[in-house]
């Protein structure tokens, strides 16, 4: 190492002919010309002798970034950072105000378990989607209550609502008795279903769009006393508030986003903020929100994390006992989202996309700021200006609704904005593209669009956030990840373009394989069914996995 100016934090310059006092063996130090000039500058009182250098090293900010920015041969070792210290601040704040003391996994690691081994599901540390549950009729029919603030309406459903719809329709198909406590839609009719065992209990929402807790609680109690009581109660996020949930021992909550994950999103948004834009107040409020959640989360009996990262956060940061935290990854309907090349070709033909186009990129979802659309808009704008060949050979399909839909049209005829699509049309959309791009700035939850694209046999490209890299794009064989910056996004788009269709098709096959292993609605529903059985009766908490 060239610069031993900080030996165990002593911050004392190691001269060229002087052994460093923190090393067992004497070592001589060499300096780059820039560092030599800086160390021997006026007022620093350090005399050094120049000789050829190998590298420069700084322990944390032993050398400030103002001087380090021009030293290309320098490496810095970080002994801690501000983001890590947020956890410490949360713990200190929690204990200060509380009256009472309260990784990425490998599929092979799970599959290596002995075939006859009996698993305790309540302490199983990985995603339940990895386990094989019976497809036979359920051993008992459950009476299930669900609290969800809004039931999905056609193509405008968010991730939470789509999760509620996919999961509970699957459970109804399995014969379970479902009672859905949700808000009545303000300006549209409520959808109807052919399942007699699927019952909706509607109520007027609050002005903020949440369930009126007193009303839905009375509805719940009435149904709980009608016939047999509920075997299990399920709430999508805070559909049922903790003030009511604290007295329900057979309750499970599915978290689609928690405040600690959102801190990463806040940081990304701040880094992308333009100088004229006002700083968001959430940057200073988020830690307090995390502390609040750490306090009330334990009032829910069981917690379902929709990503591996969220499960780890609930155990480590929120300090929920491991036997009460269960990872069940989101799933999508594998009967709808599957490879259908002919449908994709028809879809492109109707849109007038020429076969000469070397690449078709696709994006879908809400076209809003926090989904990263300003970021990819700027990246595409710059690429189109600097590389006419890319512009002439690439088509971008944008499915969804939101303010950025109109902006994309400014980029020219090679960007086609399709508006919101029903699921059947969305499946054709995925079949028409070569790769799906998700530039989200939201670090929480597990985006359904990525899973839909993978089941359709398409590679995926997404922002490098923990929920995605820990559960979805776990390696380059299924797609690409990028940092939430214009430069990183441009670099990755160029890499995709240069890789071409042959490479993308190979990645798409691997993505499809991973999707069928983990992200189907069948896998998700089977895992939830077994969790609900386990909550209702302890004997179902033991599982003998099959190879």
C-alpha positions, 0 to 999 in steps of 0.5 A: 500500500502506498499511503499508510497515513492512517494506521489504525486511525492514528492518522500519522504519516508513514514516511518513506524510510520509516516503518509503519508502527501498526505493522508487525513487519517493517514496510516502506511507503511509496506515494503517487505524485499527486499525494506527494504534492498534497502531503508536502504542501504548505502547513502540513509539515510532512517530509517525504521522498518520492519513488515509483508507486504501486497503489494508494489506500485510504481507511474510510475518509483518511483522505477526503474525497476532495483530494481523492477524486483525481487519484485514479490509483486509490482504493478506500476501505469503508469501516462503516457508512451512514446507511448502515448506521440507520439501523443503529439509530432505529434501535436506539430510538426504539429502546428510548421510547419503548416501555418494554424490551422487546441473504440471498439463498441458494435453491441448491441449499434447500434441495440438498435437504434429505428427501425424508427430512421433516421440516418445521415450517414455522422456522423454515428460513427460505421462501416456501415457494421452494417446497413441494406441497400436495396438489390433492384436495386440501385436508380440511376446508378453511373459513378465511377472512381477508381485509384489503382496502381495495379490490382490483378493477380491470387493468388499473389494479396495483400490485397489492390488489393483484396479489389479493385477487390472484391468491384468493381466487386460487384459494376459492377454486380449492374449495375454501370459504372466503369472506372478503372485507373491502371498500365499495368502488366509488364510480363503477360496478363491483365485479362478480364471480361464479364461486358460491364460496366467495363472499364480499362484504363491502363498506364505504372507505374513509376519505383517505381511501382506507377501510372504515375500521369500526364498520369492517370490524363489526362485519367481521364479528357478525360473520365470525359468529355465523356458523363456525368461526374463522380458521384464519384471518388474512390482511393485505398490509394494513387492511386491518389496523394493528389496533384491531389485529392485536387480539387476533391470534390466528392472523397473518399479514402480508407486507407489500412494502415496509418503511425500512425498504423505502429509505432506499427509495428515498435516497434514490429519489434524492440523488435524482432530484434536479436542483430546481426541485424541492427536497422531499420531507420524507427524507427526514421523516422515514426513520421515525416511520420505521421506529413506529412500525418496529413498535406496532408490527409485533401486534400482528401474529404472523408476517408474510414477506413477499421477498427474501430481503423483506423477510430478512429485514423483518427478522433483523431490523424489526426484531420479529421472532423467526417463527412468526416471519414467513417468506412467500414470493408473489406469484402470477397466473401461469395459465395466462402468462406463458410463451405464445410466439404466434400471439406475439407476432400477431401483436407486433403485426397489428402495431405495424412493427417491422420484422427488420427491427432488431430489438423490441423493448417492453415496459408495463405498469404505472407510468409515474415518477417512482416507477423510474420513468423519468430515468429511462426517458432521459436514458432513451433520449440521450441514446437516440440523440447519440446513436442513430443506429440504435434508434432505427433498429429498436422499438419500445412498447409502453403499456400502462397509464400515467403522466409519463405516457404523453412524454414518451411520445416526444421521443418519436415514432419508435416509442409506442404507448399502448395505454393500460392493457387487460391481462389477456392483451398484456400476455400478448404484449409480453410475447411480442417483446424481446426483453422486459425493462423495469426501471423502478425506483421503489425498493419495496415489494416484488413487482408482478410485471417482472414475474409475468415477463419471466413466465412468458419466457422473456429475460428481464432488466431491472433496477439493482434493489435488494428485493429484485436481486435477492429474489428475481434476477439472482444472476446474469443468466436470467437478465440484467440489473443496473444502478438507478442512474442514467449512465448505468441504465444507458450502459445496460441498454447498450449491452442488451442491444449488443447481445442481440436476440440469440443471447436474449432468447437463451436468457428468456428460457432460463427466466421461464425455468426460474419463474415456473419454479418459484413465481406461479400462482399455483406455487404461491397459493399452495404455500399460503394454503399450507400456512393458513392450515398451519395457523389453524392447526399445529399438526400442519406445521410439519412438512416432509419435502419430496425431491 
